[in-house]
Amino acid sequence: MKILPMTAAHWPAVRTIYAEGMATGNATFATEPPTWDEWNASHLPTCRLVAVDETEPETILGWAALTPVSGRCVYAGVGEVSVYVADAARGQGVGRALLAALVTESEQNGLWTLQAGIFPENGASVHLHEANGFRQVGRRERIGQLHGQWRDTLLLERRSAVVGAAPLAS
């Protein structure tokens, strides 16, 4: 696989992969994928990646991107992680490659903290993030409803060792 910057041309495949994640019931509180314009407006203009199949470059295997956690200037170096892998590509290292590349690109763009809100039931995502230097810093109990059910999320974060303040001790 090859990791490339995401462009608007990738959106149809990215949207499909996002919908596949939503269908699991353990990826996001969202229930419908946004339009490109909505998605584009809500995500950072940098740190948008797709994984493509090198033998079939038109096949998108997964995507990763960052949203700002706040509009306040003091949080300019903090981004919220999204990583989604196509159903057919799960378990093949796509998520690991995307998240590692996203970490690198985030540091190149001055981000010092990445955070992720993950449903506790999504063990694969929790493991993926922990394997990439994230640590659990909290649990938000009954933070929102999905399909009428109150759900918890785990809050994980990764502090950069090269941008901003030194990482916190575990």
Secondary structure as UniProt FT lines:
FT   STRAND          2..5
FT   HELIX           8..10
FT   HELIX           11..24
FT   HELIX           36..42
FT   STRAND          48..52
FT   TURN            57..58
FT   STRAND          60..68
FT   HELIX           73..75
FT   TURN            76..77
FT   STRAND          78..85
FT   HELIX           87..89
FT   TURN            90..93
FT   HELIX           94..108
FT   TURN            109..110
FT   STRAND          113..118
FT   TURN            120..121
FT   HELIX           123..131
FT   TURN            132..133
FT   STRAND          135..146
FT   TURN            147..148
FT   STRAND          149..159
//
